[in-house]
Amino acid sequence: MSMQPKVNEKETAREKLIVALDVSSAKEAANLVSTLRDRIGMFKVGSQLFTSTGPQVVRDIVSAGQRVFLDLKFHDIPNTVAAAGVEATRLGVSIFNVHAAGGKEMMRFTAEAVSREAETTGITRPAIIAVTVLTSIDAATLAQTGLPSIPEDQVRRLTLLARESGLDGVVASPQEIELIRSLAPEKDFLVVTPGIRASDSDRHDQRRIMNPRQAIAAGADYLVVGRPIIGAADPEQAAEEVLEQIMMGLKERRM
């Protein structure tokens, strides 16, 4: 007879799971939040939902007592991105991201502006993480943009740049987790990992993927999971299956 996992193990796993609300309406998002709120630690609001509904959907999720990862990948001149970061802070998000390719000045300006806003207003400062190389990008795609390198080399370069700029972590494919941990061993330097799939057959447009157990065992702090959960016939059951894999990954990490 198998023993039930300890409550703290399940809670730890839950906090590491971010569900991507990759839907087109506030109603769809609200239904998913209501369904999954007790099973996951955070919801991601990305470009599709934010463009469709505007910032109110973020306010609604935060007002419901849930945490939000605002995934808009800000990339512009330093003052513009810093101003956007301040607005994200005012929305009450827990994490937001910028493109590391925007450079050190852009990232540093943003981190400083967000810290000032949080200190002045008493709002909890969100974690700011930098996008390194999207999980849909491979060496051929990098070459198309004039970067004659493999994804790992670009991730290495941009991770170090984000760390030097005072950011709180990076977004990277699961295949680069161990590399990032070697470059930034600090426990508070976050690795947020999309490209999580239950199986290789479920890759869609993603190229550099892993399953949840592998990604957590490799050292990811948060996993971002979208279609395998929100596209499932039973999203609650799908979330539970991901949590089981996360718990297995945590056990492997401790060994």
DRENDO-1510 file (C-alpha; in Angstrom, 1 decimal, always signed):
<recs>
REC; n; res; u; v; w
REC; 1; MET; +0.0; +0.0; +0.0 .
REC; 2; SER; +1.5; +3.3; -1.1 .
REC; 3; MET; +1.8; +6.1; +1.4 .
REC; 4; GLN; +0.2; +9.5; +0.7 .
REC; 5; PRO; +2.8; +12.3; +0.2 .
REC; 6; LYS; +3.4; +14.6; +3.2 .
REC; 7; VAL; +1.4; +17.8; +3.1 .
REC; 8; ASN; +4.6; +19.9; +3.0 .
REC; 9; GLU; +5.9; +18.0; +0.0 .
REC; 10; LYS; +2.7; +18.6; -1.9 .
REC; 11; GLU; +2.7; +22.2; -1.0 .
REC; 12; THR; +6.3; +22.6; -2.1 .
REC; 13; ALA; +5.4; +21.1; -5.4 .
REC; 14; ARG; +2.3; +23.3; -5.8 .
REC; 15; GLU; +4.4; +26.4; -5.3 .
REC; 16; LYS; +6.7; +25.5; -8.1 .
REC; 17; LEU; +3.9; +25.1; -10.7 .
REC; 18; ILE; +2.8; +28.1; -12.8 .
REC; 19; VAL; -0.1; +27.5; -15.2 .
REC; 20; ALA; -0.1; +29.6; -18.3 .
REC; 21; LEU; -3.5; +31.2; -19.0 .
REC; 22; ASP; -3.0; +31.1; -22.7 .
REC; 23; VAL; -6.6; +31.9; -23.5 .
REC; 24; SER; -8.3; +34.8; -25.2 .
REC; 25; SER; -11.0; +36.0; -22.8 .
REC; 26; ALA; -11.3; +37.0; -19.2 .
REC; 27; LYS; -14.1; +34.5; -18.7 .
REC; 28; GLU; -11.9; +31.6; -19.8 .
REC; 29; ALA; -9.2; +32.8; -17.5 .
REC; 30; ALA; -11.5; +33.2; -14.6 .
REC; 31; ASN; -12.8; +29.7; -15.1 .
REC; 32; LEU; -9.3; +28.2; -15.1 .
REC; 33; VAL; -8.3; +30.3; -12.0 .
REC; 34; SER; -11.4; +29.0; -10.2 .
REC; 35; THR; -10.7; +25.4; -11.2 .
REC; 36; LEU; -7.0; +25.3; -10.5 .
REC; 37; ARG; -6.4; +27.9; -7.7 .
REC; 38; ASP; -6.0; +25.2; -5.0 .
REC; 39; ARG; -3.7; +23.1; -7.0 .
REC; 40; ILE; -1.0; +25.5; -8.3 .
REC; 41; GLY; +1.2; +28.3; -7.0 .
REC; 42; MET; +0.8; +31.0; -9.7 .
REC; 43; PHE; -0.9; +31.9; -12.9 .
REC; 44; LYS; +0.9; +33.3; -16.0 .
REC; 45; VAL; -0.7; +36.1; -18.0 .
REC; 46; GLY; +1.0; +36.4; -21.3 .
REC; 47; SER; +0.6; +38.5; -24.5 .
REC; 48; GLN; -2.5; +36.8; -25.8 .
REC; 49; LEU; -4.7; +37.3; -22.7 .
REC; 50; PHE; -3.2; +40.7; -21.8 .
REC; 51; THR; -3.8; +42.0; -25.3 .
REC; 52; SER; -7.3; +40.7; -25.3 .
REC; 53; THR; -8.4; +41.9; -21.9 .
REC; 54; GLY; -5.9; +44.5; -20.7 .
REC; 55; PRO; -4.5; +44.8; -17.2 .
REC; 56; GLN; -7.9; +44.3; -15.5 .
REC; 57; VAL; -7.5; +40.5; -15.8 .
REC; 58; VAL; -4.3; +40.8; -13.7 .
REC; 59; ARG; -6.0; +42.9; -11.1 .
REC; 60; ASP; -8.9; +40.4; -10.9 .
REC; 61; ILE; -6.5; +37.4; -10.4 .
REC; 62; VAL; -4.5; +39.3; -7.7 .
REC; 63; SER; -7.7; +40.4; -6.0 .
REC; 64; ALA; -8.8; +36.8; -5.8 .
REC; 65; GLY; -5.7; +36.1; -3.7 .
REC; 66; GLN; -3.6; +34.5; -6.5 .
REC; 67; ARG; -0.1; +35.2; -7.6 .
REC; 68; VAL; +0.6; +36.3; -11.2 .
REC; 69; PHE; +3.6; +36.0; -13.4 .
REC; 70; LEU; +3.3; +38.8; -16.0 .
REC; 71; ASP; +4.9; +37.4; -19.1 .
REC; 72; LEU; +5.1; +40.3; -21.5 .
REC; 73; LYS; +8.9; +40.1; -22.2 .
REC; 74; PHE; +9.5; +43.9; -22.1 .
REC; 75; HIS; +12.2; +44.9; -24.6 .
REC; 76; ASP; +12.6; +48.6; -25.4 .
REC; 77; ILE; +14.8; +51.6; -24.5 .
REC; 78; PRO; +15.8; +51.6; -20.8 .
REC; 79; ASN; +13.4; +54.3; -19.6 .
REC; 80; THR; +10.4; +52.7; -21.4 .
REC; 81; VAL; +11.0; +49.3; -19.9 .
REC; 82; ALA; +11.7; +50.7; -16.4 .
REC; 83; ALA; +8.3; +52.6; -16.6 .
REC; 84; ALA; +6.6; +49.4; -17.7 .
REC; 85; GLY; +8.2; +47.6; -14.8 .
REC; 86; VAL; +6.9; +50.2; -12.3 .
REC; 87; GLU; +3.3; +49.7; -13.7 .
REC; 88; ALA; +3.7; +45.9; -13.4 .
REC; 89; THR; +4.7; +46.5; -9.8 .
REC; 90; ARG; +1.6; +48.6; -9.2 .
REC; 91; LEU; -0.5; +45.8; -10.6 .
REC; 92; GLY; +0.7; +43.6; -7.8 .
REC; 93; VAL; +2.3; +40.9; -9.9 .
REC; 94; SER; +4.8; +38.5; -8.2 .
REC; 95; ILE; +7.1; +38.1; -11.2 .
REC; 96; PHE; +7.5; +39.8; -14.6 .
REC; 97; ASN; +10.1; +39.5; -17.3 .
REC; 98; VAL; +12.2; +41.5; -19.7 .
REC; 99; HIS; +14.4; +40.4; -22.6 .
REC; 100; ALA; +18.0; +40.1; -21.6 .
REC; 101; ALA; +18.9; +41.0; -25.2 .
REC; 102; GLY; +17.8; +44.6; -24.2 .
REC; 103; GLY; +21.2; +44.9; -22.5 .
REC; 104; LYS; +22.6; +45.7; -19.1 .
REC; 105; GLU; +21.4; +49.4; -18.9 .
REC; 106; MET; +17.8; +48.4; -19.7 .
REC; 107; MET; +17.8; +45.7; -17.0 .
REC; 108; ARG; +19.6; +47.8; -14.4 .
REC; 109; PHE; +17.3; +50.8; -14.9 .
REC; 110; THR; +14.3; +48.5; -14.5 .
REC; 111; ALA; +15.5; +46.8; -11.4 .
REC; 112; GLU; +16.4; +50.1; -9.8 .
REC; 113; ALA; +13.0; +51.7; -10.7 .
REC; 114; VAL; +11.0; +48.8; -9.4 .
REC; 115; SER; +13.0; +48.7; -6.1 .
REC; 116; ARG; +12.3; +52.5; -5.7 .
REC; 117; GLU; +8.6; +52.1; -6.4 .
REC; 118; ALA; +8.2; +49.2; -4.0 .
REC; 119; GLU; +10.1; +51.0; -1.2 .
REC; 120; THR; +8.1; +54.2; -1.7 .
REC; 121; THR; +4.7; +52.6; -1.9 .
REC; 122; GLY; +5.1; +49.6; +0.4 .
REC; 123; ILE; +4.1; +47.3; -2.4 .
REC; 124; THR; +5.9; +43.9; -2.4 .
REC; 125; ARG; +8.6; +44.1; -4.9 .
REC; 126; PRO; +8.1; +41.6; -7.8 .
REC; 127; ALA; +10.9; +39.4; -8.9 .
REC; 128; ILE; +12.3; +40.5; -12.3 .
REC; 129; ILE; +13.6; +37.8; -14.5 .
REC; 130; ALA; +15.3; +37.9; -17.9 .
REC; 131; VAL; +14.4; +35.9; -21.0 .
REC; 132; THR; +17.5; +34.3; -22.4 .
REC; 133; VAL; +16.6; +32.2; -25.5 .
REC; 134; LEU; +13.0; +31.2; -26.2 .
REC; 135; THR; +12.3; +27.5; -26.1 .
REC; 136; SER; +11.1; +27.6; -29.8 .
REC; 137; ILE; +14.5; +28.8; -30.9 .
REC; 138; ASP; +17.4; +26.6; -32.1 .
REC; 139; ALA; +20.8; +27.3; -33.6 .
REC; 140; ALA; +19.3; +27.8; -37.1 .
REC; 141; THR; +16.9; +30.4; -35.8 .
REC; 142; LEU; +19.7; +32.2; -34.0 .
REC; 143; ALA; +21.7; +32.2; -37.3 .
REC; 144; GLN; +18.8; +33.8; -39.1 .
REC; 145; THR; +19.0; +36.8; -36.6 .
REC; 146; GLY; +22.8; +37.2; -37.1 .
REC; 147; LEU; +23.9; +35.2; -34.0 .
REC; 148; PRO; +26.2; +32.5; -35.1 .
REC; 149; SER; +26.1; +30.5; -31.9 .
REC; 150; ILE; +24.3; +27.6; -30.3 .
REC; 151; PRO; +21.5; +28.3; -27.8 .
REC; 152; GLU; +23.7; +27.2; -24.9 .
REC; 153; ASP; +26.3; +29.9; -25.7 .
REC; 154; GLN; +23.7; +32.6; -25.9 .
REC; 155; VAL; +22.0; +31.5; -22.7 .
REC; 156; ARG; +25.4; +31.6; -21.0 .
REC; 157; ARG; +26.1; +35.1; -22.2 .
REC; 158; LEU; +22.7; +36.5; -21.3 .
REC; 159; THR; +22.5; +34.7; -17.9 .
REC; 160; LEU; +25.7; +36.4; -16.8 .
REC; 161; LEU; +24.5; +39.7; -18.1 .
REC; 162; ALA; +21.2; +39.5; -16.2 .
REC; 163; ARG; +23.0; +38.5; -13.0 .
REC; 164; GLU; +25.4; +41.4; -13.4 .
REC; 165; SER; +22.5; +43.8; -14.0 .
REC; 166; GLY; +20.8; +42.9; -10.6 .
REC; 167; LEU; +17.9; +40.8; -11.9 .
REC; 168; ASP; +16.4; +38.1; -9.8 .
REC; 169; GLY; +16.8; +35.2; -12.3 .
REC; 170; VAL; +16.2; +34.1; -15.8 .
REC; 171; VAL; +13.7; +32.3; -18.1 .
REC; 172; ALA; +15.4; +29.5; -20.0 .
REC; 173; SER; +14.6; +26.1; -21.5 .
REC; 174; PRO; +15.0; +23.1; -19.2 .
REC; 175; GLN; +18.0; +21.9; -21.2 .
REC; 176; GLU; +20.0; +24.9; -19.9 .
REC; 177; ILE; +19.1; +24.6; -16.2 .
REC; 178; GLU; +22.3; +22.9; -15.1 .
REC; 179; LEU; +24.4; +25.4; -17.1 .
REC; 180; ILE; +22.6; +28.3; -15.4 .
REC; 181; ARG; +23.1; +26.8; -12.0 .
REC; 182; SER; +26.8; +26.6; -12.6 .
REC; 183; LEU; +26.9; +30.2; -13.6 .
REC; 184; ALA; +24.6; +31.6; -10.9 .
REC; 185; PRO; +24.7; +29.2; -7.9 .
REC; 186; GLU; +23.0; +31.6; -5.5 .
REC; 187; LYS; +19.8; +30.0; -4.1 .
REC; 188; ASP; +17.8; +33.2; -4.6 .
REC; 189; PHE; +18.7; +33.4; -8.4 .
REC; 190; LEU; +15.5; +32.0; -10.0 .
REC; 191; VAL; +15.3; +29.7; -12.9 .
REC; 192; VAL; +11.8; +29.8; -14.5 .
REC; 193; THR; +11.4; +27.1; -17.0 .
REC; 194; PRO; +8.8; +26.9; -19.9 .
REC; 195; GLY; +9.0; +24.2; -22.5 .
REC; 196; ILE; +7.5; +21.6; -20.1 .
REC; 197; ARG; +5.7; +18.7; -21.7 .
REC; 198; ALA; +4.4; +15.5; -20.4 .
REC; 199; SER; +6.0; +13.6; -23.3 .
REC; 200; ASP; +8.1; +14.2; -26.4 .
REC; 201; SER; +5.1; +13.7; -28.6 .
REC; 202; ASP; +3.4; +16.8; -27.1 .
REC; 203; ARG; +6.1; +19.3; -28.1 .
REC; 204; HIS; +3.9; +21.5; -30.5 .
REC; 205; ASP; +6.1; +24.5; -31.5 .
REC; 206; GLN; +8.6; +23.9; -28.7 .
REC; 207; ARG; +12.1; +22.5; -29.6 .
REC; 208; ARG; +14.0; +22.4; -26.3 .
REC; 209; ILE; +11.8; +20.6; -23.8 .
REC; 210; MET; +11.8; +18.3; -20.8 .
REC; 211; ASN; +9.1; +16.6; -18.6 .
REC; 212; PRO; +8.4; +18.1; -15.2 .
REC; 213; ARG; +10.3; +15.5; -13.2 .
REC; 214; GLN; +13.5; +16.1; -15.3 .
REC; 215; ALA; +13.3; +19.9; -15.1 .
REC; 216; ILE; +12.8; +19.9; -11.3 .
REC; 217; ALA; +15.5; +17.4; -10.7 .
REC; 218; ALA; +17.9; +19.6; -12.8 .
REC; 219; GLY; +17.2; +22.5; -10.5 .
REC; 220; ALA; +14.3; +24.6; -11.9 .
REC; 221; ASP; +12.6; +26.8; -9.3 .
REC; 222; TYR; +9.4; +27.2; -11.3 .
REC; 223; LEU; +7.8; +25.3; -14.2 .
REC; 224; VAL; +5.5; +27.0; -16.6 .
REC; 225; VAL; +2.9; +24.6; -18.0 .
REC; 226; GLY; +0.2; +25.6; -20.4 .
REC; 227; ARG; -1.4; +23.4; -23.0 .
REC; 228; PRO; -0.8; +20.1; -21.2 .
REC; 229; ILE; -3.0; +21.4; -18.4 .
REC; 230; ILE; -5.4; +23.9; -19.8 .
REC; 231; GLY; -6.0; +21.9; -23.0 .
REC; 232; ALA; -6.7; +18.7; -21.1 .
REC; 233; ALA; -10.1; +17.2; -20.8 .
REC; 234; ASP; -9.7; +17.4; -17.1 .
REC; 235; PRO; -7.4; +20.3; -16.1 .
REC; 236; GLU; -7.5; +19.4; -12.4 .
REC; 237; GLN; -6.4; +15.8; -13.0 .
REC; 238; ALA; -3.7; +17.0; -15.5 .
REC; 239; ALA; -2.4; +19.5; -12.8 .
REC; 240; GLU; -2.3; +16.7; -10.3 .
REC; 241; GLU; -0.2; +14.5; -12.7 .
REC; 242; VAL; +2.3; +17.3; -13.1 .
REC; 243; LEU; +2.5; +17.8; -9.3 .
REC; 244; GLU; +3.3; +14.1; -8.9 .
REC; 245; GLN; +6.1; +14.5; -11.4 .
REC; 246; ILE; +7.4; +17.6; -9.6 .
REC; 247; MET; +7.4; +15.7; -6.3 .
REC; 248; MET; +9.5; +12.9; -7.9 .
REC; 249; GLY; +11.9; +15.5; -9.3 .
REC; 250; LEU; +12.3; +17.1; -5.8 .
REC; 251; LYS; +13.0; +13.7; -4.4 .
REC; 252; GLU; +15.7; +13.1; -7.0 .
REC; 253; ARG; +17.2; +16.5; -6.4 .
REC; 254; ARG; +17.6; +15.6; -2.7 .
REC; 255; MET; +19.4; +12.3; -3.4 .
</recs>
